[in-house]
């Protein structure tokens, strides 16, 4: 098995959660399989998640956002873990992507002969893969039936746009009243995924 450089980002502001324990198990499995692992918890980052002027003016990136960018440049494989809140990721995690997924890092628009942007772009994170791990309070299938694909924003709209492929998705739920035995099974799965580096 090829050893990978893996970047784990826990996108829940609280590390003492089901999704936090899944991050722990993935990390443990990956390290025990001798993958090189770097991890950041979003709760440890200090940055403004709000785009105050949209993209009309690019806000200077805080050191912690530059650090995340450097980790993503370094890694072969990303693991993003977060809870599903109102069919999307937590606002602070979305704010992180809003702020740091910029031209020159994640993509570049191609220019036409007059210097304007074309409809085509260069995907600067091509060659990297990812796993998205989402926890839900309701049954994942019911959410999908009633509200559609609630992982598309990150899997295709953000990572896919930058060339990350493949992007695999694991959804666990409902997490609230799940029997301990089932949760242990989920943790074992995360440990196994970590060992495989996928």
N, C-alpha and C positions, 0 to 999 in steps of 0.2 A: 504494500500500500504506500502510495506517495505521501510523504509528510507535507503538510500544508502550513501556511501562515494564516492564522484565523483571527479575525477581529470580531469580538462579541460586544454588542451594545444593548444593555438593558434599558428599554424605553419607558419603564414604569417609574414614576417619581418615588415610589416606596419599594425598597428591595425585599422587604419581609412579606412576600406575596407568593402565590402559586407560580406566577411567571418568573419571579425572582429565583425560586427554587429550581425551575427548569433551566435557567441560565447557569446556576451553580452546577447542575448535573451535566449539562453539555460541556462546560468548562473542565470539569473533573475528568470526563471521558476523553476529551481531546488531549489534555495534558498527559494522561496515563498512556495514551497511544503515541506520545512523543511528537505531537503537532506543536508548533510554536504558537502560543496563544497570548493575545493582548485583550484586555477587557476594560470597558468603561461603563459605569452606571450613570445615566443621565442626571441623576440626583446630585452627582459630584461635579457637574459642569456649571460654570458661571457665565451666562450669556443672556442677552436680550432676545427673546424668541419672536419679537414683533418687528415686522417690516413697516417702519413708520412712514416711508414714502413709496411703498411698493418697490418696484425695481427701477423707478425713475432715478433714484440715487442709491448707489450701493453703500450700505453701511460697512464701516471697517470691521473686520472679523475680530472677535475677542480671541485671546490666546487659546482658550479651550476649544473653540470651533476650529481653529487652525490645527489643533492637536488631533481632532477627529478626522479632519481631512488627511493629515499625514498618516494616521492609522489606516485609512481606507486606501491610500496610495500603496502602503506597505503590504497589505494583506492580499492573499489569493482568494479568500473566502470570507464572506460576512455572515454574521448571525444577528438579526435584529429581533428582539423579543419585546412584546408589549400587550396590554389588555385592549380588547375591543370596547371602546366607549362611544356610544351613539354611532355605530357602524364606521368608525374610523380610529385612528391612533390618538393617544393623548396630545393635547394642544402643544405641550412643550416639545414633544418629539417632532411634530409637524413643523413647529417653529424652527427647530434645528435644521431640518432639510430646507425650509424656505430661505434661511440665512446663508447656508454654506454650499448648496448645490448650484454653483455659479459657473458661467463661462470661464474656461481656463482650468477648471477643476473637474467637473463632471461632463462637460460638453463644450463644443464651439459651433456656433452657426457658421455656415459657409457663406462667403460673400459673393455677390454678383459683380459684373464688370464695373458697375457704378459705385461699388463699395457698400451697397445695402445688403441685408440678410436675404438669403434664399430660403426655400422651404426645407432645405436639407441641412443636416448637422453631423458633426463628428462626435462619436460616442467615446469619451475619454476613459471610461472604466471597462471597456471591452476586455475579455480574457479573465474576468473575475466572476465568481459565482456567489450565490447567497441562499440563505434559508431565513424565512420569516416565521416566527413562532408567535401565535396569537392565542390568548385565553379569552373565554367568553362567559358571561353570566347565564346565558340561555343556550339551548342546544344549537350548535353551529349550523346544522342543516336547516332548522326553522328560520334562522336569521337569513341564510342564503335564499331560501324560498321567498320570504316576505320582502327582503330589502336588497337582494342582489349580492354581488361579490364585494365584500367589505375589505378585501386585501388588495384589490386592484390598484388603489392609489399608490401604494408603495411598490408592489411587485412589478407593475407595468409603467405607471405614470412617472415614477421617480427612478427606480433602479433600472428598469428596462430602457427608459429613455437614454440613460447614460451608458448602455451597452452591457450591463450585468446580465449574464446568462450561463447556466440556467438559474432561475429563481424558484426555489421549492418552498412550499407553504405547509406548515403544520398548525392545525387548529385544535385546541383542547377546550372542552366545555360540555355541560355547564360546570363551572368550577365551585360555585357556592356550597352546595350540599352534596358534593361528590363523596362517596365512601372512600376512606383512607386507602383501601386496597387498590381501588381504581387509580387514585392519584399516584400511588407507588408505581403502578404499571406505566403511567405517563412519564414518571421520572426515569424509569429504566429505559424507556424509548429514547428520551433525550440523552441519556448517558451513551447509549449505543450510537446515536447519530454523531455525538461528539467524537467517539472513538474512530468512526469512519471518516470524520471530517467533511460531512455533507449536510 
